[in-house]
């Protein structure tokens, strides 16, 4: 009986690999699968190979584990392709994305999804995805790509237009993570929540949110949330990062009526209202962690050095099952056992008041028939309007890449809600020039001087 082959591109992201493959190796049908690890960093690839091998042994699994610097070799015959890489890395790419805008007075928090940082990340990342798609076409044409790379919406949109023949779904943990956070804030059992969310990645909203009471009846959670915020009971301190609070998201709930499914530090830079030059009062009021992503990177790099040593010395590596969707998708596609996840797919009639063809995040049924998105219909118009401000930026980046038009990069930055709220037109043009020049070695050919 054929065993599934899982190709992991960006396998040097060892902690993420450990979680995703730890989930997968718990599954009976994947105990003897083939795991092909690929990265361009030989040291990180070796570290991941060691971790995956020990993890498999600890879980009583006997997969075939191979590792290679040759992407095509890893892809050959794959049934699943999981992407988790970052083009340009923390240094120099992420540092450039923060430091050059900062010199113009444009401050960011995460800079991986929208804004000038998200635009630059898309420009250096999407061409790599199109190259991977070309390899898949010849080496594993029936494989399904599971993407965890940001900027999720722009990559997903590009794949649907520039590689429509590739089976693809973009994955994030913001929806299920938000449900867990809200349960924590309100002292509720997350397993007793039910909800529907929809929108675009990082700007999707909980359209309904209910909790089952002791009588088995479903109760709307939104009145509880509004009252808790009004009385100052929420948001609670963040368990995972004390620098980050959820005040932006709760404030947006009070203004728009619905809770957004991405963190406050993310959402603050998708809109023009929270990060403004000279407005330190806003930063303090909403507890916005400027330069948060670089700080996380530095901390993670430092902690990784200790963590990998513990893995080298350990005989066994155990991992609890995570809330990531990848293993559910692999199991459902391989066995036919149905599951429901939230995926990023093309808006082919799924959300009526968002542009057709853009990337949307909606519930998806997964079984042997593949990824089957659920039609949502119309979103509340105020939510769709916020999303369209982000989609404007995304569409111009996609058009720039498709038509090799440099000017659309400037147009995208000009229409970006956060960038346009801080910089004037001359500054935006100069900022784009400097960033494109600084990223020359990872820019697509039409942007190289």
ChimeraX attribute file (.defattr): number of C-alpha atoms within 10 A of each C-alpha:
attribute: neighborCount
match mode: 1-to-1
recipient: residues
	/A:1	3
	/A:2	6
	/A:3	15
	/A:4	20
	/A:5	24
	/A:6	25
	/A:7	28
	/A:8	28
	/A:9	24
	/A:10	24
	/A:11	29
	/A:12	24
	/A:13	18
	/A:14	22
	/A:15	14
	/A:16	16
	/A:17	22
	/A:18	20
	/A:19	20
	/A:20	20
	/A:21	22
	/A:22	23
	/A:23	20
	/A:24	22
	/A:25	24
	/A:26	18
	/A:27	16
	/A:28	11
	/A:29	15
	/A:30	23
	/A:31	19
	/A:32	19
	/A:33	20
	/A:34	19
	/A:35	24
	/A:36	24
	/A:37	29
	/A:38	29
	/A:39	24
	/A:40	16
	/A:41	13
	/A:42	14
	/A:43	11
	/A:44	18
	/A:45	22
	/A:46	19
	/A:47	18
	/A:48	26
	/A:49	24
	/A:50	16
	/A:51	21
	/A:52	24
	/A:53	19
	/A:54	19
	/A:55	23
	/A:56	25
	/A:57	16
	/A:58	16
	/A:59	16
	/A:60	11
	/A:61	19
	/A:62	16
	/A:63	20
	/A:64	15
	/A:65	18
	/A:66	14
	/A:67	21
	/A:68	19
	/A:69	15
	/A:70	12
	/A:71	20
	/A:72	16
	/A:73	17
	/A:74	24
	/A:75	26
	/A:76	17
	/A:77	19
	/A:78	24
	/A:79	21
	/A:80	25
	/A:81	24
	/A:82	22
	/A:83	20
	/A:84	20
	/A:85	20
	/A:86	16
	/A:87	17
	/A:88	17
	/A:89	11
	/A:90	16
	/A:91	10
	/A:92	11
	/A:93	20
	/A:94	22
	/A:95	15
	/A:96	19
	/A:97	25
	/A:98	21
	/A:99	16
	/A:100	17
	/A:101	22
	/A:102	13
	/A:103	10
	/A:104	15
	/A:105	15
	/A:106	22
	/A:107	22
	/A:108	28
	/A:109	22
	/A:110	26
	/A:111	27
	/A:112	22
	/A:113	27
	/A:114	33
	/A:115	28
	/A:116	29
	/A:117	23
	/A:118	22
	/A:119	28
	/A:120	28
	/A:121	27
	/A:122	29
	/A:123	25
	/A:124	21
	/A:125	23
	/A:126	25
	/A:127	20
	/A:128	15
	/A:129	20
	/A:130	16
	/A:131	12
	/A:132	19
	/A:133	23
	/A:134	15
	/A:135	17
	/A:136	22
	/A:137	15
	/A:138	13
	/A:139	17
	/A:140	20
	/A:141	18
	/A:142	16
	/A:143	21
	/A:144	23
	/A:145	22
	/A:146	22
	/A:147	24
	/A:148	19
	/A:149	25
	/A:150	25
	/A:151	24
	/A:152	27
	/A:153	29
	/A:154	29
	/A:155	26
	/A:156	29
	/A:157	25
	/A:158	28
	/A:159	26
	/A:160	21
	/A:161	14
	/A:162	18
	/A:163	19
	/A:164	13
	/A:165	13
	/A:166	19
	/A:167	19
	/A:168	25
	/A:169	23
	/A:170	26
	/A:171	24
	/A:172	22
	/A:173	17
	/A:174	20
	/A:175	26
	/A:176	18
	/A:177	16
	/A:178	18
	/A:179	19
	/A:180	17
	/A:181	21
	/A:182	21
	/A:183	18
	/A:184	17
	/A:185	17
	/A:186	17
	/A:187	9
	/A:188	14
	/A:189	13
	/A:190	16
	/A:191	11
	/A:192	13
	/A:193	20
	/A:194	16
	/A:195	15
	/A:196	15
	/A:197	21
	/A:198	27
	/A:199	26
	/A:200	27
	/A:201	31
	/A:202	24
	/A:203	24
	/A:204	23
	/A:205	26
	/A:206	20
	/A:207	17
	/A:208	14
	/A:209	19
	/A:210	16
	/A:211	20
	/A:212	16
	/A:213	11
	/A:214	7
	/A:215	6
	/A:216	9
	/A:217	9
	/A:218	15
	/A:219	15
	/A:220	15
	/A:221	19
	/A:222	17
	/A:223	9
	/A:224	12
	/A:225	20
	/A:226	17
	/A:227	12
	/A:228	15
	/A:229	17
	/A:230	13
	/A:231	8
	/A:232	10
	/A:233	12
	/A:234	20
	/A:235	20
	/A:236	16
	/A:237	13
	/A:238	14
	/A:239	10
	/A:240	7
	/A:241	9
	/A:242	9
	/A:243	13
	/A:244	19
	/A:245	22
	/A:246	21
	/A:247	21
	/A:248	22
	/A:249	23
	/A:250	23
	/A:251	17
	/A:252	16
	/A:253	19
	/A:254	14
	/A:255	11
	/A:256	15
	/A:257	18
	/A:258	21
	/A:259	25
	/A:260	27
	/A:261	25
	/A:262	22
	/A:263	20
	/A:264	24
	/A:265	27
	/A:266	24
	/A:267	22
	/A:268	26
	/A:269	25
	/A:270	25
	/A:271	21
	/A:272	15
	/A:273	13
	/A:274	22
	/A:275	26
	/A:276	19
	/A:277	13
	/A:278	10
	/A:279	10
	/A:280	12
	/A:281	12
	/A:282	14
	/A:283	16
	/A:284	10
	/A:285	11
	/A:286	21
	/A:287	18
	/A:288	26
	/A:289	21
	/A:290	19
	/A:291	18
	/A:292	17
	/A:293	21
	/A:294	19
	/A:295	13
	/A:296	13
	/A:297	15
	/A:298	12
	/A:299	11
	/A:300	12
	/A:301	12
	/A:302	11
	/A:303	11
	/A:304	14
	/A:305	10
	/A:306	10
	/A:307	13
	/A:308	18
	/A:309	11
	/A:310	12
	/A:311	17
	/A:312	14
	/A:313	8
	/A:314	11
	/A:315	11
	/A:316	16
	/A:317	19
	/A:318	13
	/A:319	16
	/A:320	9
	/A:321	15
	/A:322	12
	/A:323	15
	/A:324	19
	/A:325	20
	/A:326	21
	/A:327	22
	/A:328	21
	/A:329	27
	/A:330	23
	/A:331	21
	/A:332	20
	/A:333	21
	/A:334	18
	/A:335	12
	/A:336	15
	/A:337	13
	/A:338	16
	/A:339	15
	/A:340	18
	/A:341	20
	/A:342	26
	/A:343	30
	/A:344	29
	/A:345	29
	/A:346	25
	/A:347	22
	/A:348	15
	/A:349	15
	/A:350	22
	/A:351	23
	/A:352	15
	/A:353	16
	/A:354	23
	/A:355	17
	/A:356	14
	/A:357	17
	/A:358	25
	/A:359	30
	/A:360	32
	/A:361	31
	/A:362	27
	/A:363	21
	/A:364	20
	/A:365	19
	/A:366	22
	/A:367	21
	/A:368	13
	/A:369	11
	/A:370	18
	/A:371	22
	/A:372	14
	/A:373	23
	/A:374	17
	/A:375	16
	/A:376	16
	/A:377	12
	/A:378	12
	/A:379	17
	/A:380	14
	/A:381	12
	/A:382	12
	/A:383	20
	/A:384	22
	/A:385	14
	/A:386	16
	/A:387	21
	/A:388	16
	/A:389	15
	/A:390	22
	/A:391	24
	/A:392	17
	/A:393	26
	/A:394	28
	/A:395	20
	/A:396	22
	/A:397	28
	/A:398	27
	/A:399	16
	/A:400	21
	/A:401	21
	/A:402	12
	/A:403	10
	/A:404	15
	/A:405	16
	/A:406	15
	/A:407	12
	/A:408	19
	/A:409	25
	/A:410	24
	/A:411	18
	/A:412	27
	/A:413	28
	/A:414	24
	/A:415	17
	/A:416	25
	/A:417	22
	/A:418	25
	/A:419	28
	/A:420	19
	/A:421	18
	/A:422	18
	/A:423	20
	/A:424	11
	/A:425	14
	/A:426	9
	/A:427	17
	/A:428	21
	/A:429	17
	/A:430	12
	/A:431	21
	/A:432	20
	/A:433	14
	/A:434	14
	/A:435	19
	/A:436	21
	/A:437	14
	/A:438	16
	/A:439	21
	/A:440	14
	/A:441	12
	/A:442	20
	/A:443	20
	/A:444	18
	/A:445	11
	/A:446	12
	/A:447	19
	/A:448	12
	/A:449	8
